[in-house]
Amino acid sequence: MQTLVKGAVAAALRDGNDESLRLYVAACVERMAPLFVGLRAGEPGREADLDFYVESVRDLWHADRPLADAAERVRLLERFPELQPNEEGITDVADTYAFFAALSLRYALPAHGSGSADDAVACGHAALTAMGMLDRNLAGAGFLTEEQRLQSLSLSGDVSGLWDASVTAGRERFRAVLGRLSRR
């Protein structure tokens, strides 16, 4: 599979320690979280899904230990409508970005639980794919480049501002997607 994750990042994930891998996936999902939570908030019957997503993102930040229930969480997440097969595909803007947010969490959970570098790379790839799509749909946007920068930062060893940067990036993405929705 060809991946958008830079070679140096993928190598660092494969060669690094489990804690740095867990920080990487936590930060990736934190940046994607507003796209799921914000786009699905207020949908009837989705309250439990929203709570599950938010709790999972919070728990991913405990990078000092793997998630003991990662496999169970993946099983629950795979029941989300966003991850169900759809013969028609996804064409709605909100559905597209909510899908990528759910997909990033889908790969982050087993990466965090088992230390799988392949799952961590897939998590990063989902975030990069979504940001590349957003860039193609917004003139002058630089979300893909920013995601690549933040992925590298999360493995740099100096993660002092990683959470703040991830929260800020997630909010900017959400505002950009909301802007696309309002123009339709």
N, C-alpha and C positions, 0 to 999 in steps of 0.2 A: 504494500500500500504506500503510495506516495503521500508524504505528509508536509504540511506547512510549517511544522515545528522545526526551527533552525537546528542544523546538525550539532552545533555546540551545546544547545539545550538538551537535545535527545541524548547526547553522549554524557552530559552531566547527570541526567536522570539515571542512566544505566550504570554509571560509575560512582555515583554519590551514595550517601547514606540514606537510610529509610526516612529519617526526620526531614531531610531537605526535600525528598520526594513528596512527603505528606504536606509540607508547606507549599510546595508548588501547586498541588491539586487544590488545596484549600483556597489559595489566592485566585486560581483560575475560576473556580466556582463562585467565589465571592464577587468577582467582576461580572459574572453571568447572572447571578441571583436576581437582580432587579428586573431582568427580562422575563423571568418566570413569575416572580412574586407580583410585580407591578402589572404585568399583562393578564394575570389570572385572578387578581384580587377582585372580589365582588361577583365572581361567577358562582351561581347557585350550585351547591353540592361539592365545591372544591376546597372548603375550609380545611379539611383534614389533610389534603394534598399540600396546601400552602404551609400548614404547620409542620408537616413532615419535611418539606424542602428547607424551611428556615432552620429547623432543629438539626438537620443533617449538615447544613453549611456551618452552623455554630460548632458542631462536634468535629468537623474536619479540621478546625483550627487547633485542636489538641494534638499537635504534631509530635509530642513526646511519646505517644503510644498509638498503636494501630486500633482502628475501630474493630471491636470484637464481633459486632453484629453486622459487618459490612455485607455479607452475602444475603442476610435477611432483608436489609435495606434495599439492595438491588432488586430482590424479588418484589418488594412492595412498589418500588419506583417503576418497574416494568409494567405495572398495571395502569399507570397514568395514561390518559388518552393520547398524550403527545407521543408516546412511544409505541402505540399500537399500529399495526400495519394498516395502510390506507391505499386502496387501489387508485384513488384519484390523485394522490400526492398531496403535498401541502402547498397551497397557493396564497393563503391569507398572510399578510405581513405579521400580525400578532402571533398567529400559529407558528410561523416559521421561526421566529426568535424564541418563543417559549419552547419549541422543540429543541433548539440548540442548547438552551439553558438546561433542560431536562437531560439531554444527551451528555453534557459536560459532567453533570452530577452522576450519571450512570457509569461513567468511566472513573470518576474520582473516588467513588466509594470502594471499589475493589482495589484500586491503586493504594489507597490509604490503608486498607485492611491487610493486604498481602505484600505491599512493597513492589508491585508489578510495574516496572518501567514502561512496558508496552501500554498498559492501561493509562498511565500518567501521560504518555505521548498522545494517546487517543483523546484524552480530556483536553489537552492543549490544542490539538488539531480541531476539535469541535468549536472551541472558542475562536480560534483563528479563522475558521471557515465562516462563522457568523459575522465576524468583523470585516472580512473581505467582502461579503455580500452587502453589508451596510455601507462600506466605502463605495461600492459600485453604484449604489442607489442614492448617494448624497454627494453632490459635487464638492470637492475640496476636503472631504473628510479624511482623517488619518487614523482611524480606529485599528486597522490591521497593524500598522507600524507601532502604535502605542501598545497593543497587546503583545507584540514580539518583544518590545522593550521591557514590559512588566514581567513577561515570562523569564527573560534573562536575569532581571533584577531578583526574582524570587530564588534564583540559584546562585546568586553572587556571594553569599556568605554575610552580606550586610542587609538584613531584612528589617531594619529598624522602622522604616516607614511603609512597609509592604501592605499592611492592613489598610491604613489610611489611603494609600494610593489605589488600592483595589476597590475600596468603597467609592471613592471619587470617580474612578473610571466606570464603575457599574452605573452610577447615577447619570453620567454623561451619555452612556449608551442608551439608557432608558429614555432620556429626554430626546435623543435623536430618533429613536423608534417611534415615540409618541408624536414627534413632528411629522414623520412619514404618515402616520395614521390620520393626523388632522388634515393633511393635504389631499386625502383621497376623496 
